[in-house]
Amino acid sequence: MTIKPLIILPDPLLRQVSQPVERVDADIRTLAEDMLETMYEAPGIGLAAIQVGVARRMLVIDISKEGDEREPLVFINPEIIRSSDERSVYEEGCLSIPDYYAEVERPASITVKSLDRDGREHLTEADGLLATCLQHEIDHLNGVLFIDHISRLKREMVIKKFTKASKSKL
């Protein structure tokens, strides 16, 4: 397994719409393992393939508590097929926007259709943190960042800060 470098804002790759995974094969399973290893190392609870520079519709999540046994989940070609009218607010962060957090309102529960790492179709009923995390990561696959759900002023300040930081690293 390989820990991959994370793509950080303002990299334009983060705004790219990811392409469907055509076939679940050994390369995709290796990518899933690498993504999980990268997510655990970061540390984070979710990671989309685009965040490691791979524009494929794939994400990994593990919302298990620290100290508990890991519960890695792999979602290939995930699609939200149902969203509740009820809303919930969570403070979100992102491995591609380090050390920035903001409250985001999203549907409280969702149903996601996806493939697992064996290529089998699954329906996942999610609420709470899992629903929020899935929506956050699926947004990544569509070129959307969690800061797109906050006020324009706050979003512009964050983008400006990260743009300035990336220029100072050159």
C-alpha atoms as a printed R data frame, in Angstrom:
    type eleno elety resid chain resno       x      y       z
1   ATOM     1    CA   MET     A     1   0.000  0.000   0.000
2   ATOM     2    CA   THR     A     2   1.125  3.501  -0.815
3   ATOM     3    CA   ILE     A     3   0.355  6.761   0.926
4   ATOM     4    CA   LYS     A     4  -0.463  9.218  -1.837
5   ATOM     5    CA   PRO     A     5   0.094 13.002  -1.760
6   ATOM     6    CA   LEU     A     6  -3.090 14.996  -1.169
7   ATOM     7    CA   ILE     A     7  -4.322 17.596  -3.648
8   ATOM     8    CA   ILE     A     8  -4.716 20.910  -1.769
9   ATOM     9    CA   LEU     A     9  -6.814 23.985  -2.562
10  ATOM    10    CA   PRO     A    10  -6.489 25.970  -4.889
11  ATOM    11    CA   ASP     A    11  -5.419 23.106  -7.199
12  ATOM    12    CA   PRO     A    12  -7.907 23.182 -10.131
13  ATOM    13    CA   LEU     A    13  -8.035 19.365 -10.105
14  ATOM    14    CA   LEU     A    14 -10.385 19.648  -7.108
15  ATOM    15    CA   ARG     A    15 -12.980 21.285  -9.406
16  ATOM    16    CA   GLN     A    16 -12.812 18.496 -11.988
17  ATOM    17    CA   VAL     A    17 -15.828 16.183 -12.344
18  ATOM    18    CA   SER     A    18 -14.704 12.579 -11.880
19  ATOM    19    CA   GLN     A    19 -15.431  9.877 -14.453
20  ATOM    20    CA   PRO     A    20 -17.220  6.597 -13.650
21  ATOM    21    CA   VAL     A    21 -15.147  3.520 -12.858
22  ATOM    22    CA   GLU     A    22 -15.590  1.272 -15.907
23  ATOM    23    CA   ARG     A    23 -14.520 -2.003 -14.308
24  ATOM    24    CA   VAL     A    24 -13.768 -3.012 -10.739
25  ATOM    25    CA   ASP     A    25 -10.428 -4.781 -11.080
26  ATOM    26    CA   ALA     A    26  -7.162 -5.269  -9.195
27  ATOM    27    CA   ASP     A    27  -6.022 -1.701 -10.006
28  ATOM    28    CA   ILE     A    28  -9.216 -0.251  -8.491
29  ATOM    29    CA   ARG     A    29  -8.882 -2.442  -5.390
30  ATOM    30    CA   THR     A    30  -5.252 -1.304  -4.997
31  ATOM    31    CA   LEU     A    31  -6.353  2.318  -5.368
32  ATOM    32    CA   ALA     A    32  -8.977  1.731  -2.644
33  ATOM    33    CA   GLU     A    33  -6.313  0.327  -0.286
34  ATOM    34    CA   ASP     A    34  -3.950  3.232  -1.058
35  ATOM    35    CA   MET     A    35  -6.760  5.738  -0.457
36  ATOM    36    CA   LEU     A    36  -7.637  4.135   2.891
37  ATOM    37    CA   GLU     A    37  -3.983  4.175   3.947
38  ATOM    38    CA   THR     A    38  -3.683  7.833   2.885
39  ATOM    39    CA   MET     A    39  -6.896  8.756   4.739
40  ATOM    40    CA   TYR     A    40  -5.792  7.017   7.956
41  ATOM    41    CA   GLU     A    41  -2.355  8.644   7.786
42  ATOM    42    CA   ALA     A    42  -3.759 12.166   7.236
43  ATOM    43    CA   PRO     A    43  -5.831 11.502   9.525
44  ATOM    44    CA   GLY     A    44  -9.334 11.844   8.116
45  ATOM    45    CA   ILE     A    45 -12.683 10.045   7.948
46  ATOM    46    CA   GLY     A    46 -13.309 10.292   4.198
47  ATOM    47    CA   LEU     A    47 -11.368 10.652   0.966
48  ATOM    48    CA   ALA     A    48 -12.408 10.928  -2.676
49  ATOM    49    CA   ALA     A    49 -10.123  9.622  -5.430
50  ATOM    50    CA   ILE     A    50  -9.784 13.121  -6.935
51  ATOM    51    CA   GLN     A    51  -8.103 14.222  -3.679
52  ATOM    52    CA   VAL     A    52  -5.166 11.956  -4.573
53  ATOM    53    CA   GLY     A    53  -5.187 13.054  -8.204
54  ATOM    54    CA   VAL     A    54  -7.336 10.267  -9.679
55  ATOM    55    CA   ALA     A    55 -10.455 11.556 -11.468
56  ATOM    56    CA   ARG     A    56 -12.556  8.420 -10.894
57  ATOM    57    CA   ARG     A    57 -15.907  8.189  -9.090
58  ATOM    58    CA   MET     A    58 -14.660  6.417  -6.009
59  ATOM    59    CA   LEU     A    59 -14.408  7.262  -2.314
60  ATOM    60    CA   VAL     A    60 -13.474  5.691   0.998
61  ATOM    61    CA   ILE     A    61 -14.872  6.387   4.450
62  ATOM    62    CA   ASP     A    62 -14.249  5.197   7.993
63  ATOM    63    CA   ILE     A    63 -16.210  6.963  10.726
64  ATOM    64    CA   SER     A    64 -15.220  4.533  13.503
65  ATOM    65    CA   LYS     A    65 -14.140  6.198  16.716
66  ATOM    66    CA   GLU     A    66 -10.441  6.486  17.533
67  ATOM    67    CA   GLY     A    67  -9.367  3.417  19.471
68  ATOM    68    CA   ASP     A    68 -12.201  1.264  18.046
69  ATOM    69    CA   GLU     A    69 -11.689 -1.329  15.347
70  ATOM    70    CA   ARG     A    70 -11.467  0.253  11.882
71  ATOM    71    CA   GLU     A    71 -14.551 -0.051   9.672
72  ATOM    72    CA   PRO     A    72 -13.367  0.930   6.169
73  ATOM    73    CA   LEU     A    73 -16.053  1.475   3.539
74  ATOM    74    CA   VAL     A    74 -15.406  1.700  -0.212
75  ATOM    75    CA   PHE     A    75 -17.964  3.290  -2.550
76  ATOM    76    CA   ILE     A    76 -17.429  2.968  -6.308
77  ATOM    77    CA   ASN     A    77 -19.639  5.038  -8.642
78  ATOM    78    CA   PRO     A    78 -21.737  6.265  -5.674
79  ATOM    79    CA   GLU     A    79 -25.027  7.956  -6.475
80  ATOM    80    CA   ILE     A    80 -27.462  9.552  -4.032
81  ATOM    81    CA   ILE     A    81 -30.874  8.154  -4.970
82  ATOM    82    CA   ARG     A    82 -32.835  9.565  -2.017
83  ATOM    83    CA   SER     A    83 -32.396 12.566   0.307
84  ATOM    84    CA   SER     A    84 -34.562 13.428   3.295
85  ATOM    85    CA   ASP     A    85 -36.340 16.761   3.610
86  ATOM    86    CA   GLU     A    86 -35.070 16.930   7.181
87  ATOM    87    CA   ARG     A    87 -31.771 18.806   7.443
88  ATOM    88    CA   SER     A    88 -28.817 18.549   9.807
89  ATOM    89    CA   VAL     A    89 -25.806 20.740  10.440
90  ATOM    90    CA   TYR     A    90 -22.292 19.409  11.026
91  ATOM    91    CA   GLU     A    91 -18.980 21.172  11.338
92  ATOM    92    CA   GLU     A    92 -17.042 19.913   8.332
93  ATOM    93    CA   GLY     A    93 -13.386 19.942   7.461
94  ATOM    94    CA   CYS     A    94 -11.498 18.586   4.469
95  ATOM    95    CA   LEU     A    95  -8.091 17.025   3.925
96  ATOM    96    CA   SER     A    96  -7.751 19.210   0.803
97  ATOM    97    CA   ILE     A    97  -8.485 22.372   2.828
98  ATOM    98    CA   PRO     A    98  -6.372 21.684   5.935
99  ATOM    99    CA   ASP     A    99  -7.173 23.337   9.258
100 ATOM   100    CA   TYR     A   100 -10.354 25.044   8.060
101 ATOM   101    CA   TYR     A   101 -13.762 24.061   9.441
102 ATOM   102    CA   ALA     A   102 -17.269 25.415   8.891
103 ATOM   103    CA   GLU     A   103 -20.830 24.420   9.672
104 ATOM   104    CA   VAL     A   104 -22.631 22.989   6.640
105 ATOM   105    CA   GLU     A   105 -26.316 22.112   6.353
106 ATOM   106    CA   ARG     A   106 -27.198 19.010   4.343
107 ATOM   107    CA   PRO     A   107 -30.025 16.440   4.171
108 ATOM   108    CA   ALA     A   108 -30.107 14.489   7.455
109 ATOM   109    CA   SER     A   109 -30.434 11.086   5.782
110 ATOM   110    CA   ILE     A   110 -29.728  9.696   2.322
111 ATOM   111    CA   THR     A   111 -29.720  6.464   0.341
112 ATOM   112    CA   VAL     A   112 -26.664  5.796  -1.811
113 ATOM   113    CA   LYS     A   113 -26.369  3.236  -4.608
114 ATOM   114    CA   SER     A   114 -22.804  2.117  -5.302
115 ATOM   115    CA   LEU     A   115 -20.497 -0.779  -6.065
116 ATOM   116    CA   ASP     A   116 -18.202 -2.350  -3.468
117 ATOM   117    CA   ARG     A   117 -14.594 -3.388  -4.080
118 ATOM   118    CA   ASP     A   118 -15.837 -6.702  -5.501
119 ATOM   119    CA   GLY     A   119 -18.049 -4.915  -8.036
120 ATOM   120    CA   ARG     A   120 -21.303 -5.856  -6.273
121 ATOM   121    CA   GLU     A   121 -24.090 -3.287  -6.117
122 ATOM   122    CA   HIS     A   122 -25.092 -1.990  -2.674
123 ATOM   123    CA   LEU     A   123 -27.717  0.333  -1.258
124 ATOM   124    CA   THR     A   124 -26.550  2.217   1.814
125 ATOM   125    CA   GLU     A   125 -29.052  3.934   4.102
126 ATOM   126    CA   ALA     A   126 -27.134  6.642   5.945
127 ATOM   127    CA   ASP     A   127 -27.881  9.274   8.544
128 ATOM   128    CA   GLY     A   128 -25.847 11.300  11.015
129 ATOM   129    CA   LEU     A   129 -22.117 11.542  10.415
130 ATOM   130    CA   LEU     A   130 -22.117  8.845   7.703
131 ATOM   131    CA   ALA     A   131 -24.740 10.751   5.658
132 ATOM   132    CA   THR     A   132 -22.764 13.989   5.999
133 ATOM   133    CA   CYS     A   133 -19.473 12.303   5.091
134 ATOM   134    CA   LEU     A   134 -20.971 10.549   2.048
135 ATOM   135    CA   GLN     A   135 -22.482 13.806   0.765
136 ATOM   136    CA   HIS     A   136 -19.179 15.651   1.334
137 ATOM   137    CA   GLU     A   137 -17.174 13.013  -0.584
138 ATOM   138    CA   ILE     A   138 -19.734 12.635  -3.403
139 ATOM   139    CA   ASP     A   139 -19.574 16.436  -3.780
140 ATOM   140    CA   HIS     A   140 -15.821 16.015  -4.445
141 ATOM   141    CA   LEU     A   141 -16.630 13.642  -7.312
142 ATOM   142    CA   ASN     A   142 -18.715 16.447  -8.825
143 ATOM   143    CA   GLY     A   143 -16.037 19.130  -8.387
144 ATOM   144    CA   VAL     A   144 -17.837 20.656  -5.390
145 ATOM   145    CA   LEU     A   145 -16.085 21.551  -2.121
146 ATOM   146    CA   PHE     A   146 -17.693 21.948   1.293
147 ATOM   147    CA   ILE     A   147 -16.801 25.651   1.203
148 ATOM   148    CA   ASP     A   148 -19.271 25.967  -1.701
149 ATOM   149    CA   HIS     A   149 -22.002 25.473   0.930
150 ATOM   150    CA   ILE     A   150 -20.945 28.473   3.062
151 ATOM   151    CA   SER     A   151 -21.364 32.190   2.433
152 ATOM   152    CA   ARG     A   152 -19.620 33.653  -0.610
153 ATOM   153    CA   LEU     A   153 -17.606 36.043   1.562
154 ATOM   154    CA   LYS     A   154 -16.236 33.252   3.794
155 ATOM   155    CA   ARG     A   155 -15.553 31.049   0.736
156 ATOM   156    CA   GLU     A   156 -13.619 33.827  -1.036
157 ATOM   157    CA   MET     A   157 -11.552 34.462   2.113
158 ATOM   158    CA   VAL     A   158 -10.629 30.755   2.346
159 ATOM   159    CA   ILE     A   159  -9.721 30.526  -1.353
160 ATOM   160    CA   LYS     A   160  -7.632 33.709  -1.097
161 ATOM   161    CA   LYS     A   161  -5.779 32.356   1.974
162 ATOM   162    CA   PHE     A   162  -4.967 29.026   0.284
163 ATOM   163    CA   THR     A   163  -4.010 30.691  -3.013
164 ATOM   164    CA   LYS     A   164  -1.583 32.981  -1.170
165 ATOM   165    CA   ALA     A   165  -0.149 30.016   0.782
166 ATOM   166    CA   SER     A   166   0.375 28.003  -2.417
167 ATOM   167    CA   LYS     A   167   2.245 30.910  -4.062
168 ATOM   168    CA   SER     A   168   4.540 31.283  -1.063
169 ATOM   169    CA   LYS     A   169   5.557 27.612  -1.442
170 ATOM   170    CA   LEU     A   170   6.769 28.123  -5.027
